[in-house]
Structure formats: C-alpha cells, structure tokens
Amino acid sequence: MCLAIPGKIIAITEQLDETFRKGKVSFGGIMKEINLFMVPEAQIGDYVLVHVGVAINVVDEEEAKKTFDYLKQMGEVEELESPDSTNL
C-alpha cells in the first residue's frame, strides 16, 4: 500500500530557485531529506504530507499528528526507521 506520511519541516536545506527546494522533514524524530517543489508555500515549522520522498500538501498540525499516530499504531511507519530507506 502506498501512503502519504505527515511530517514537520525542520529546515530548508537546498533552494536552487523559486520552485526547486529540498528540506529536512521530521517523522516522529526520524529525519529525511524531502523534495518540496510541489509545496512552494511551505515554510520551516509547517507539516506536510510526503509520498515517495516528495511533499505533496501542507496540512494542519493537529491532523498531521493524529494521522501519524494512527499510522504508527498500524505499523505503517516502520520502514522510516530502516537504515537503507532514503525515500518514503
């Protein structure tokens, strides 16, 4: 099953122009480098839904935390902890 996982933008790590950006996103303390080009409005501190290493939408903080907790309970976020997983 393919899921979009909510995470919090901790830093913008690369910005080549107005469109192409990358950032560090925290998924319950697990950090991943994520492409932010689909959410140009997203800023540090915002929560985003991430699918296959790309942030696809900015989401409400409360809803993001609730969704992440549900996914964790279902065992759907274990691959984030895998040392060889670079993308979601």
N, C-alpha and C positions, 0 to 999 in steps of 0.2 A: 504494500500500500504506500502511495506517495502522500506525504503530509507536508503542510507548511507549519513550521515551528516558530513560536513567538520568542523574540529575544530583544535585549536592550542595547542600543548603540552606545558604546563606551568611548570610541574615538573614530575620527575620520583619519585614515592612515595614508590615503593617496587621493589626489584630486588633479587629474590631467586637464580638465576644462570644466565648464558649467554642467556637463552631463555625466561624464565618466568619473565615478568616485568609488572608493573601497573604504571599508571601515571594520573595526573590531566590534563584534557583537557578542554579548554575554548571554548564554543559555543556562541559567541557574548556576553561574560561576564557571562554566566551560566556555572558553573564548574561541571564536572562529573568525577568520577573515572573510568578509561578505561583500559582494558586489552591490552597490547602492544606486546603480544607474536608473532603475525603474522608480525610485522614490526620491526625486531631486529635492523635495521639500523636507526630507528627514534630516534631523539635527541630532547632535550628541544628547543623550538622555531620552530620546524617543524610543518607543517599542515598535518593532517591525515584524511582519510575518516573513519567514525565509523559506524558500523552496529551492532545492538544488543549488545552494550557495548564492542565491540572488534574493534580495529583499524585494517583495512584491507589493507590499502595502504597509502603511503606517497604521497602527492600531492603538486603542485605548489601553493604558497601563493596567487597570484592574482586570479587563477582559484578557489581556495577554498573560497575566499571572495565573488567572483561573484556568485558562486553556493549557498552559504549560504544566500546571499541577495535575490536570486530568491526563495529559499525555504521559506524564511521569508514572502515574498510578497504573496506566495501561501497559507500561513497559515499552513505550514507543520512542523514548529518547536515549536508550542505551547506546545506540551507535554513535552518539555525540562524544561519548567517553572513550571510544576506540582510538588508539594512537594512530591508526592508519586512515582515519576518516578525515578528509580535508574539506569535503563539501557535504551539504545536507541533501 
